[in-house]
Amino acid sequence: MLGSKAQRLPLAGMVFALLGAVAFSGKAIVIKLSYRYGVDAMTLIMLRMLFALPFFLIMAAWAEYKARRPADSHATAPPAFEGRPERQWRVVLTLKDMRDIAFLGFIGYYFSSFLDILGLQYVSAGLERLILYLNPTLILLLGWVFLKRRVSPKRCLAMGVSYVGLMLAFGTELTVSSSHVWLGSSLVFLSAITYAVYLMLSERLLERIQSLRLVSWASCVACVCCVLQFSIFRSWQDLSLPMEVLQLAMINATVCTVMPIFFVMKGIEHMGGAITAQIGMIGPMSTLLLSFWILDEPLDVWIGLGTLLVLAGVFLMSRLGVEK
């Protein structure tokens, strides 16, 4: 039972998981603050990934060193990894591995992030986080449509609870904001779908490549995509920006992008992925509170109830996944 396990959870693992969830949730707050200076989405994502690139390169170099060390070259994936048998990690990446990583970096860390930042121009940070948190339900639906995976009635009920909660929060925002809420919500929802595709496609790659190696190289690909996009559609002279924008971009790159990846990995190392994900459910709540405190976004009983329903539905799905 989760309760009996929770009593034995290491404090360090819980702290890492909580810090990772809160830091990730701060990304939307920083983006919304940056928009107040008249900066566009293309510039914001370029600055975020440009400042993060040195850290991702260091992570990639470390991952390559670990993968190629003689002591680790024959290491196997954990036997309990999603119930699959032991598999050997890849020592040298093949051309196919590189193509797969490049595609995952494009769709998961570049295209999905760009859609998300575009959507944040029109919706609140709280609603954005709720939409993105529907990822488990989207993965389930994509698996049902494209992989013919069976969806149990209990999982359908859990999804229904989440989407009812989202509709409550969406309806409240629609009454206090402009009609652009529809556009912003659609962009964020597309971001959630593309990231769900990334998660589905990365499953098999993670059977032969360590997660840090995949994440770091895929993030480097996304950084290159963002810089190329800016180079094509904008002028580098457009980077004559207020110092506050550059400071926020640095915070977004380090505190809200690189550090959460490290924190979540450490949480998984201490407690496993399932419990780390459940602790990460504090993310939408922290976004809601931070947006109310820092951005003066509305917070009422319907938004709070909608948030709780979304979290409840995702929690039920995570429990079903663990018990299966």
N, C-alpha and C positions, 0 to 999 in steps of 0.2 A: 504493500500500500504506500501511496505517496506520503501520507502523514508520518508513518514510521521511518521512512527514509529521510524525510525533511529534518528529523531530530538529529540525524547524524551528518548532515551536510556540513562541509568545512566552511568556516567563516570566510576565508579568503575567496573561495569559489563564489559564494553569495555576493560578496562585495564586488568582485569582477563583473559578474552578470548584471548586477544593478547599475554599475557605472556604465557598462556598455549600452544598456537599454536607454538610460537617461541621455547619454552623449549622442547616440543615434537620433533620439527624438529632438535634440536641439538643432538639427540641421534645418528644419523648416523655419524655426524661429530666426536663425541667422539669415536665411534667404529673404524672409519677409522684411527684416530690418534693412537689408541691402537694397531692396526695391524702393525704399523711401528716398534713395539718392538718385533715382531715375536711371538706374543701370538695367540693361536688358538681360534676358536669360542666357543668351549665347556668351556674353561676357562673364557672367557669374560662374557658369559651369567651367569655362576655360580657366579662370583664375583659381577656382577650387582645385581642379585637377593638376594645373601647372604647379601650384604650391605643394600638392601631395605627391607629385612624381618622384622627387628625391627619396622620400620615405618608402614608396613602393619599390623603387629600384634596390634600395638596401634590403628590403624584405625578400625580393626575388633573388638577390645574390646570396643571402643567407639560406634560403630554401634550396637553391642549387648546390650550395656547399654541403648542406645536410644530406641531400639526395645522393651526392656523388662520393660521400665519405665511405671508405672501405667498411667501416664498422656498421654503416647503415645501408649499404648497397643491397643487402639481401634481406632487409627488414620487411616484414609483412604488415599488411593492414590489420587493424584490430579485428579479432574474430567476431566481435559483437556488432561490427559495423552494419547496421540495418539488417541484421540477421543473415548476412552473406558469408560464404566460406572465406578462409584466409586467401589473400592475393598478394603477390609481390608488387612493391612499389616500382614504378618506372625509374631507372637510373638515368638514362639519356632520353630526352624527349624526341619522338619521331616527328617527321614532317606532318603527318596526320594529327598528332597531338598539338602541334603548333597551330595548325589551321583551326582545330576545334577550340583551342584557347582564344585565338584571335576572334572567332565568331562569338564566343560567349562574352568576351570583353566588350565587343561592339554592342550586342543586344542587351546584356545585363547591366553593365556599368556605364556605358555611354548613352545609348538610345533611351533606355528606361529612365536614367537620371535626368536626361534633357527634357523628356516629357513631363516628369515630375516637377522640375523647376519652372517649366512653362505654365503648368497648371496652378502653381502657387501664386501666380499673378492674380488669380480670380477667386480662389477659395481660401478659407481660413486654414491656419496650420493644424488646428484640431481635426477638421474634416479630412484634410489631406492624409493625416496619420491613420485615421480610421479606415479610409479607402485602401491604403497600402497594407493595412493589417489583415485585409481579406485574402492575403496570399495563399494560405492553406486551402481555402475553399476554391480558389481559382486553379490551384494545382490539381485538386480532386476533380473539378469539372473538365479540365483539359485532358486528364487521364481517362475520364469516362468517354469523351468525344473522340480522341485520337488513338488511345491505346485500348479502348473497350474494357477498361477496368470497371468492376462492379461497384456501385455506390449503395451502401446499405441504408435502410430507412432511418437509422439512428444518425448517420452522417448527414442525410438530407435534413433532418430536424435541426441538427447543429448549425448547418448552413443557413437554414431559414431564420433561426434566432439572430445570427450575425447580420443578415441583410435587413431584417426588420429594424434592428438597432441603427444601421446605416441610414435607412429611410427616415427615421425619427430625427437624426442629426442633420441630414440633408434638408428635410422640410423646414427645420428651424432656421438654417442658414439662408434658405431661399426667401424667407419672409423678411430677413434683416439685411440682405445683400442684393446686388443687382442680378439681372438675368444672366450675367456672365458666369454665374455659379454652374450652370449647365456645361459650359465650355470647359471651365477649369476642372470640374469633376470628371468629365469625359477624358481629359488629358491625363489626369492622375490615375484613372481607372485603366487606361491603356498602358500607363507606366507599370501598374501592378500586374497586368497581363504579361507584358514583355519580361518582367522580372520572374514571373512564375514559369515562363518558358525557359528562361535561363536556369532556374533551379532544377527543372525536369531534365534538361539536356545535360546538366553537369553531373547528374547522379552516376552515370556510367564512367565518366572521366575520373571521378573521385575514387573509383575502384582501383585505379592504377597510378594516380597522381595525388600526392599529399595536398590537403586543402590549402595550406599556406602557399604552396607553389602555384596552385591554380589561381587563387585570389590575387596574389601579387602580380603575376604576369598578365592576367586578365585586366587588372586595374591599370597596368602600364599601357596596355592597348587602348583602354578608354581615354587615358591622358593624351595619347597621341591623336586620337580621333577628335578630341575637344580642341586641341591646338590647331589641327588642320582645318577644322570647321571655321574657327575664328579667323585663320589666315585667309581663307577663301572669301568669306562673307563680310569681314570687318577689316578695318585698318588698325595697325598696331599703334597708330597715333591716338586711337580711341581709348587707350589705356591711361590717358591723362585724367585720372579719377581722384576724387577726394580720398585723403588718407584713411578716413573711416571705412570706405569700401574695401580697401586693401587689407585693413586690419580684420574686418569681418570675414573676408575671403581666407585669410590665414587661419582664423579660428575655425572656420568651416572645414578647411583641409586637414587640420591637425586634431582638434578636439572632437569634431563631429564626423570625421571620416576615417583617419588612420587609427587614432586611439581606440575607438569602439571595436575595430576589427581585432586589435590585440586583446582588449578586455574580454570579448566574447570567446575568443580562442582559449584564453586562460580559464574562463568559466567552464567551458566544455572539458578542458583538461582536468579540472578538479572534480566536476560533478556529472559530466556526460551531457550530451546534446539535448535530451528530452527535458531535463530539469532546468537547464540553462534557458531553453526556449520558454518554459512556463514562467520563470522569473522575469524574462524579457517582456511579459505581458504588461508590465508597469509602464512601458514606453508610451502608449496612447494616453494614459492618464497623466504622465509627466508633461507631454506635449500640450494637453488641454490646460493644465495649471500654468505652465510657462507662458502660453499664448494669452491667457487671461491676465497674468501678472505683468508681462513685458509688453505685449502688443495691444492690450486693452480689448481683446476679442470677447464677444459675448459668451457668457456661461450661465445657462439656466437648467432647470430640472429636466427638460426634454433632451438637451445635449448630453447631460450627465447620464440619463437613463439609456439613451442610444449607445453611448460609449460602453456602459456596463453590459448591454446586450451583445454588442460586437465581441467584447472580451469573453463573455460567457460562451458564445458559440464557438469561438476559436479554442477556448479551454476544453470544451466538450470534445471537439475534434482531436485535440492533442491527447486526451485521455483514451479515446477510442483507438488512436494510433498506437499508443503504448500497450494497450491490453490485447491488441489483435494477435 
